[in-house]
Structure formats: C-alpha cells, structure tokens
Amino acid sequence: MQNKLLNPLALLFGLKNYFSQVISILLLSIWIHFIWITPIFALFLLAYKIISYFTYRYSILDNQLLIKHGIFFKKEIHMPYEKIQNIHRKQWFFLKPFNLEEVIVDNASHADSNIDLVAVNENVAQMLEHKRLIANNDIAEDISNKAKDDNHNKFDAQYNISNHSMNLFAATSFRGLFGIFILCEFYQRYSFAISSKYKDEVFNYLGSKGIIIVIIEFLVLLIIAFIVSYVSIWIQYYRFTLTKKDGYLTFSRGLLKQETVKIKTNRIQSINFTQNIIRRLFKITTVKITIISDQKENTNTKDPAIIPVLNAKKLYPITNQFFDNLPKEEPKIFGKRNYSIWLFIRNSSWILLMPLPLLLNGTSWLAMFIFIEVILLGLVIFNGFYRHCHNGVRLIKNDVLVIENCRLFNRHLHFIDWHRIQSITLRESIWMQKKNLVHLKISERRGDASGEIVAKYINLDVARSIYNWYQNQ
C-alpha cells in the first residue's frame, strides 16, 4: 500500500478550521473596514486546503509507515513500526456507512512526528497493528491466540458498563458545574471587552430582583448545565467496553464518535482511582490510567477513564483482573498531620475575596454578599478537613508507591511502580521545617511530557522513608 490518498471525506474534517478562520478574518476586516479581504482570503484558503489534500500521501511499507505532505515545503515522516506507542481509532457516525475511520498513530515524541490519518479504510488500523506485532516479535503469540479463538474471542478480563452504572456516572458528574466556573473565569478575564452599558443593565436587572429570585434563576442555570452534562457523558461513554488480552488493554466508547484505543500494559505509567465528593458519598470510583502519548491528544486520551464507574465492593476484585500491581483491598495511608487542616484552610481563604466586587454596586447587594460569604466560608473550612482526610503516602509490595491527594473536592489515589517514577523531590519552607512537614512530589511521564503527583504537608519522617526507598531500590 504505497502513495495512497486519504478518502475525499477527509476534506470535511478541515471545514471546522476553515470556517473559524474565515469568520476571524471577516471580523478583522469589519474592524479595519476592508470587507473585500474576506472573499479573497476564503477562496485562497479553500484552494490551499484542496491542494494540501492532494499532496498528502501515506504508504504502509514493510518496516515503516511513511507520510509525505506539503505544498511549498515538502516533508516526510518515517515511523518504524517498533516505535509506535499507541494506535487510536475514531469513527464518526457519518463515516461508518463508508467503512472509514480516523487513525491516530503516535510515538510519544513531539507532535510533528505523530501521524493522523483522517479518513482511511477500517483495515488500515488492523494492518498497522499487525506490522507492529511483527516488529516487536509478538506475532507468533498473536497467531497462536487467533488459532485458539476461531469462533469467538476469549479475553483475560472484560468490563462492560451497564445502563444503571452509566446513569450513576452521568448523574454524579461535576462537568456542568465546571462549565459554569469556566464561563465565570472567561468573564473575569475578558470583561474589559464588554461594554459597561451592558454590564450595568445586567447588574441593574439582578439588583431589582430579590435574593430569592436570583437564587432560583441560578438553580435553573445549574439544572440546565446538569442536563447538558448528563447527555454529553452518555454520548461520550456510550457502550463503554474494556478488555485485556495478551498484555494489551483495549477500550471503546462513543455514540456519535466511536473511539477505540489499544494500549500495551507495560506502557502504563500510573493508575489513578478518582472520586468527586458526590461519588465518595455513593461509594463509587472512576479508574484512570496515565499513558505515554503525544501532545495533540486531549486529556481524555492522555489520562483515559478505563473503568468509568465501580462500586467500592467490586473495585479491587475487578481492577486486579486488569492490573498486577494493585493491592487486594484499600491501603491504609500514612503521613497525615492535623496541623495541615489549618494550612489547607489558609491556602484556600483567598476565595473569600471573590464576592467583594458586589459591594462596588451599592448597599443593595449587601445581603447577597453576606449570603455568598457564609457559603464560601463553610466550603473553605470543609475543604481543609476534607483534604486532610485524603492526603498521604504508602508503600505496598515493596515496589509500588501509593499517593493520596485531593483537589477541588476530587479525591485521587495514585498507584505507581518504582521503575515508572522519574524523580522524587522533597520541598519544605522554613515554617514547615518547624512543624516537621514537607511536600512530597513525584514526577512521571504523562503524554509527551512529565506530570507531577504531590502529597502536601505530610510527616517529614514518612516522606524521608519514601525518599530513601526510591534511592535504595
């Protein structure tokens, strides 16, 4: 398979960027009073994308995947099959009738060296996987396993999400709440671009309403955000399936866009059991992993949720079927210090300053200001106690480090093997020295860069024992 063009439907994937670029130029041309620039730019950009399509060629050779592209500057990407880290398959609903899909091949290097085959036949990913097995000397084992499974697939372990679990997972998500937070952050950063006339009208409208009406309107906004979040999670994780076979984890998900990712287990950097505060109350956990991938991948692919929801009773029995380095039950965490409660409260007390702008609009906002301050104060104090309860470290099996931490009411329990740790750092201030407290920071590979896992304000002696363990291994 040499010098192959992508399917013409690949041009559809460029329309999103095309229209966004044309709209940007249109707005700019209106601002500088040169409207005639827009049609010229639109035609030039359309011609450029069409020519780019015809100059993009891919070849599946015996020992490498070869990509040639470029109009003015020709470029070639040579990717040996043994260097392939992950093969991601994404199939939009409009590609399925044509047996087409998007195939992303990455080698955990810089983004320019990774390959995105936007619209190719479904057998392309299978061919690349077969070539990778040959290059890594896994083909003999793969053939023997296929001979055993002529009539049906046999997996070492398998997980399928049920409708009940899916409803529970979607209903306990904070995604809608974070969407509102992002809108507030966006307003805070770019409010200067909004006319003061419109801002005054909004504040006057809210000021003319009673506090009960404002609270009701905010609750309606929360309900709408929750419904949008619920539907989006169902679309994203529809028919989620995880399987383990021959040292590979494969998960697939999605309604409008079905994604399939195959990951070799020895390339997993760490395992993360995560719970927001609502899921903590319902005793359900989401299992994520950190893998090596390229920087073009989003967070859901760099840190994929391989098991969206598990009950506490089933958590360790099921996860032990997929991973060999996990304990049989919840490990007891060490290193907590009661003094850290005050430190966590102090560090988040800046949130109490956020409602101050309300007082700039007159005393009519005083009741609203006090109401919000009381709520925020309660959250700050609760956050201090909650982070203290979920903070510490533990060694298990003499080669696996467990780190528990909490951020934004999300509890994380990390499991990382000794040989996956890039470095361990102990950090302390002169004030922390007096209390025998220290921050323990673990560096690991995440995506195409490094990531950090930090346990804050833990006991110095416990942290030093972890540090000495890492050095002496």
Buried (B, 14 or more C-beta within 10 A) or exposed (E): EEEBBBBEBBBBBBEEEBEEBBEEBBEEBEEEEEEEEBEEBBEEBBEEBEEBBEEBBBEBEEEBBBBBBEEEEEEEBEBBBBBBBBBBBBBBEEBEEEEBBBBBBBBBBEEEBBBBBBBBBBEBBEBBBBBBBBBEEBBEEBEEEEEEEEEEEEBEBBBEBEEEBBBBBBBBBBBBBBBBEEEEEEEEEEEEEEEEEEEEEEBEEBBEEEEEEBEEEEEEEEEEBBEEBBEBBBBBBBEBEBBBBBEBBBBBBBEEBBBBBBBBBEBBBBBBBBBBBEBBEBEBBBBBBBBBBBBBBEEEBBBBBBBBBBEEEEBBEBBBBBBEBBBEEEBEBBBBBEEBBEBBBEBBBEEBEEBEEBEEBEEEBEEBBEBBBEEBBEBBBEBBEBBBBBBBBBBBEEEBBBBBBBEEBBBBBBBBBBEBBEEBEBEBEEEBEEBBBBBBBBBBBBBBEEBEBBBBBBBBEBBEBBBEBBEEE
